Amino acid sequence: MWINDELLKTILKVINESDEPLETKEVSERVSKLTEGVTRTKVYHRLSNLRGEGLIKGKFIGPGRGVWIWWSSGKITKNIS
């Protein structure tokens, strides 16, 4: 993780403060309230990186293009399947 990346820190804060899994759109909307000039593409890219590093979890759901949902590692106890 890049230590000076404020967007990553904001995304982690949003994910960790949520009690439920969030769709990419929901994460993007919450991050936009805290940080200016953020696109959904930037948020999705950072979410994917955080997932790759094991700091958050994510799952692709739905047919076709579907959506990604994201949650904090080990925090959500509801069934995600």
PyMOL CGO cylinders between C-alpha atoms (Angstrom):
from pymol import cmd
from pymol.cgo import CYLINDER

trace = [
    CYLINDER, 0.00, 0.00, 0.00, 1.19, 3.49, -0.75, 0.3, 1, 1, 1, 1, 1, 1,
    CYLINDER, 1.19, 3.49, -0.75, 1.49, 5.29, 2.57, 0.3, 1, 1, 1, 1, 1, 1,
    CYLINDER, 1.49, 5.29, 2.57, 0.81, 8.78, 1.20, 0.3, 1, 1, 1, 1, 1, 1,
    CYLINDER, 0.81, 8.78, 1.20, -2.24, 7.83, -0.85, 0.3, 1, 1, 1, 1, 1, 1,
    CYLINDER, -2.24, 7.83, -0.85, -5.13, 9.69, 0.81, 0.3, 1, 1, 1, 1, 1, 1,
    CYLINDER, -5.13, 9.69, 0.81, -7.68, 8.02, -1.45, 0.3, 1, 1, 1, 1, 1, 1,
    CYLINDER, -7.68, 8.02, -1.45, -6.65, 4.57, -0.17, 0.3, 1, 1, 1, 1, 1, 1,
    CYLINDER, -6.65, 4.57, -0.17, -6.92, 5.77, 3.41, 0.3, 1, 1, 1, 1, 1, 1,
    CYLINDER, -6.92, 5.77, 3.41, -10.38, 7.21, 2.78, 0.3, 1, 1, 1, 1, 1, 1,
    CYLINDER, -10.38, 7.21, 2.78, -11.60, 4.02, 1.08, 0.3, 1, 1, 1, 1, 1, 1,
    CYLINDER, -11.60, 4.02, 1.08, -10.32, 1.89, 3.97, 0.3, 1, 1, 1, 1, 1, 1,
    CYLINDER, -10.32, 1.89, 3.97, -12.08, 4.20, 6.42, 0.3, 1, 1, 1, 1, 1, 1,
    CYLINDER, -12.08, 4.20, 6.42, -15.39, 3.90, 4.54, 0.3, 1, 1, 1, 1, 1, 1,
    CYLINDER, -15.39, 3.90, 4.54, -15.13, 0.10, 4.28, 0.3, 1, 1, 1, 1, 1, 1,
    CYLINDER, -15.13, 0.10, 4.28, -14.09, -0.37, 7.92, 0.3, 1, 1, 1, 1, 1, 1,
    CYLINDER, -14.09, -0.37, 7.92, -16.88, 1.88, 9.25, 0.3, 1, 1, 1, 1, 1, 1,
    CYLINDER, -16.88, 1.88, 9.25, -19.60, 0.00, 7.37, 0.3, 1, 1, 1, 1, 1, 1,
    CYLINDER, -19.60, 0.00, 7.37, -21.56, -2.78, 9.09, 0.3, 1, 1, 1, 1, 1, 1,
    CYLINDER, -21.56, -2.78, 9.09, -22.62, -4.29, 5.75, 0.3, 1, 1, 1, 1, 1, 1,
    CYLINDER, -22.62, -4.29, 5.75, -20.93, -5.06, 2.44, 0.3, 1, 1, 1, 1, 1, 1,
    CYLINDER, -20.93, -5.06, 2.44, -21.02, -2.10, 0.05, 0.3, 1, 1, 1, 1, 1, 1,
    CYLINDER, -21.02, -2.10, 0.05, -21.31, -2.03, -3.73, 0.3, 1, 1, 1, 1, 1, 1,
    CYLINDER, -21.31, -2.03, -3.73, -18.65, -0.13, -5.67, 0.3, 1, 1, 1, 1, 1, 1,
    CYLINDER, -18.65, -0.13, -5.67, -21.22, 2.61, -6.34, 0.3, 1, 1, 1, 1, 1, 1,
    CYLINDER, -21.22, 2.61, -6.34, -21.92, 3.01, -2.62, 0.3, 1, 1, 1, 1, 1, 1,
    CYLINDER, -21.92, 3.01, -2.62, -18.23, 3.15, -1.74, 0.3, 1, 1, 1, 1, 1, 1,
    CYLINDER, -18.23, 3.15, -1.74, -17.66, 5.73, -4.49, 0.3, 1, 1, 1, 1, 1, 1,
    CYLINDER, -17.66, 5.73, -4.49, -20.55, 7.91, -3.26, 0.3, 1, 1, 1, 1, 1, 1,
    CYLINDER, -20.55, 7.91, -3.26, -19.30, 7.87, 0.34, 0.3, 1, 1, 1, 1, 1, 1,
    CYLINDER, -19.30, 7.87, 0.34, -15.70, 8.56, -0.69, 0.3, 1, 1, 1, 1, 1, 1,
    CYLINDER, -15.70, 8.56, -0.69, -16.83, 11.46, -2.93, 0.3, 1, 1, 1, 1, 1, 1,
    CYLINDER, -16.83, 11.46, -2.93, -18.36, 13.15, 0.13, 0.3, 1, 1, 1, 1, 1, 1,
    CYLINDER, -18.36, 13.15, 0.13, -14.98, 13.04, 1.87, 0.3, 1, 1, 1, 1, 1, 1,
    CYLINDER, -14.98, 13.04, 1.87, -12.61, 13.63, -1.06, 0.3, 1, 1, 1, 1, 1, 1,
    CYLINDER, -12.61, 13.63, -1.06, -13.03, 15.90, -4.08, 0.3, 1, 1, 1, 1, 1, 1,
    CYLINDER, -13.03, 15.90, -4.08, -12.38, 14.90, -7.69, 0.3, 1, 1, 1, 1, 1, 1,
    CYLINDER, -12.38, 14.90, -7.69, -12.70, 11.15, -7.25, 0.3, 1, 1, 1, 1, 1, 1,
    CYLINDER, -12.70, 11.15, -7.25, -14.12, 9.04, -10.07, 0.3, 1, 1, 1, 1, 1, 1,
    CYLINDER, -14.12, 9.04, -10.07, -15.70, 5.62, -9.71, 0.3, 1, 1, 1, 1, 1, 1,
    CYLINDER, -15.70, 5.62, -9.71, -12.91, 4.22, -11.90, 0.3, 1, 1, 1, 1, 1, 1,
    CYLINDER, -12.91, 4.22, -11.90, -10.25, 5.44, -9.44, 0.3, 1, 1, 1, 1, 1, 1,
    CYLINDER, -10.25, 5.44, -9.44, -12.21, 4.00, -6.52, 0.3, 1, 1, 1, 1, 1, 1,
    CYLINDER, -12.21, 4.00, -6.52, -12.65, 0.64, -8.26, 0.3, 1, 1, 1, 1, 1, 1,
    CYLINDER, -12.65, 0.64, -8.26, -8.93, 0.47, -9.09, 0.3, 1, 1, 1, 1, 1, 1,
    CYLINDER, -8.93, 0.47, -9.09, -7.96, 1.20, -5.46, 0.3, 1, 1, 1, 1, 1, 1,
    CYLINDER, -7.96, 1.20, -5.46, -10.55, -1.33, -4.19, 0.3, 1, 1, 1, 1, 1, 1,
    CYLINDER, -10.55, -1.33, -4.19, -9.06, -3.98, -6.46, 0.3, 1, 1, 1, 1, 1, 1,
    CYLINDER, -9.06, -3.98, -6.46, -5.55, -3.18, -5.20, 0.3, 1, 1, 1, 1, 1, 1,
    CYLINDER, -5.55, -3.18, -5.20, -6.69, -3.35, -1.56, 0.3, 1, 1, 1, 1, 1, 1,
    CYLINDER, -6.69, -3.35, -1.56, -8.36, -6.69, -2.26, 0.3, 1, 1, 1, 1, 1, 1,
    CYLINDER, -8.36, -6.69, -2.26, -5.17, -7.99, -3.86, 0.3, 1, 1, 1, 1, 1, 1,
    CYLINDER, -5.17, -7.99, -3.86, -3.20, -6.97, -0.78, 0.3, 1, 1, 1, 1, 1, 1,
    CYLINDER, -3.20, -6.97, -0.78, -5.69, -8.75, 1.49, 0.3, 1, 1, 1, 1, 1, 1,
    CYLINDER, -5.69, -8.75, 1.49, -6.73, -5.59, 3.35, 0.3, 1, 1, 1, 1, 1, 1,
    CYLINDER, -6.73, -5.59, 3.35, -10.38, -5.91, 2.26, 0.3, 1, 1, 1, 1, 1, 1,
    CYLINDER, -10.38, -5.91, 2.26, -12.51, -8.61, 0.68, 0.3, 1, 1, 1, 1, 1, 1,
    CYLINDER, -12.51, -8.61, 0.68, -14.60, -8.38, -2.46, 0.3, 1, 1, 1, 1, 1, 1,
    CYLINDER, -14.60, -8.38, -2.46, -16.92, -10.54, -4.48, 0.3, 1, 1, 1, 1, 1, 1,
    CYLINDER, -16.92, -10.54, -4.48, -18.40, -10.25, -7.96, 0.3, 1, 1, 1, 1, 1, 1,
    CYLINDER, -18.40, -10.25, -7.96, -22.15, -10.91, -7.92, 0.3, 1, 1, 1, 1, 1, 1,
    CYLINDER, -22.15, -10.91, -7.92, -24.90, -10.86, -10.49, 0.3, 1, 1, 1, 1, 1, 1,
    CYLINDER, -24.90, -10.86, -10.49, -25.20, -12.01, -14.10, 0.3, 1, 1, 1, 1, 1, 1,
    CYLINDER, -25.20, -12.01, -14.10, -23.61, -10.23, -17.04, 0.3, 1, 1, 1, 1, 1, 1,
    CYLINDER, -23.61, -10.23, -17.04, -21.75, -7.13, -15.98, 0.3, 1, 1, 1, 1, 1, 1,
    CYLINDER, -21.75, -7.13, -15.98, -22.95, -7.59, -12.39, 0.3, 1, 1, 1, 1, 1, 1,
    CYLINDER, -22.95, -7.59, -12.39, -21.53, -5.63, -9.48, 0.3, 1, 1, 1, 1, 1, 1,
    CYLINDER, -21.53, -5.63, -9.48, -18.72, -5.98, -6.97, 0.3, 1, 1, 1, 1, 1, 1,
    CYLINDER, -18.72, -5.98, -6.97, -19.40, -5.88, -3.25, 0.3, 1, 1, 1, 1, 1, 1,
    CYLINDER, -19.40, -5.88, -3.25, -16.67, -5.01, -0.74, 0.3, 1, 1, 1, 1, 1, 1,
    CYLINDER, -16.67, -5.01, -0.74, -16.25, -5.54, 3.00, 0.3, 1, 1, 1, 1, 1, 1,
    CYLINDER, -16.25, -5.54, 3.00, -13.61, -5.40, 5.69, 0.3, 1, 1, 1, 1, 1, 1,
    CYLINDER, -13.61, -5.40, 5.69, -11.54, -8.55, 6.17, 0.3, 1, 1, 1, 1, 1, 1,
    CYLINDER, -11.54, -8.55, 6.17, -13.06, -10.63, 8.96, 0.3, 1, 1, 1, 1, 1, 1,
    CYLINDER, -13.06, -10.63, 8.96, -15.55, -7.98, 10.06, 0.3, 1, 1, 1, 1, 1, 1,
    CYLINDER, -15.55, -7.98, 10.06, -18.79, -8.97, 8.32, 0.3, 1, 1, 1, 1, 1, 1,
    CYLINDER, -18.79, -8.97, 8.32, -20.52, -11.99, 9.83, 0.3, 1, 1, 1, 1, 1, 1,
    CYLINDER, -20.52, -11.99, 9.83, -23.53, -12.17, 7.49, 0.3, 1, 1, 1, 1, 1, 1,
    CYLINDER, -23.53, -12.17, 7.49, -23.59, -14.75, 4.69, 0.3, 1, 1, 1, 1, 1, 1,
    CYLINDER, -23.59, -14.75, 4.69, -22.14, -13.15, 1.53, 0.3, 1, 1, 1, 1, 1, 1,
    CYLINDER, -22.14, -13.15, 1.53, -22.91, -15.99, -0.92, 0.3, 1, 1, 1, 1, 1, 1,
]
cmd.load_cgo(trace, "trace")
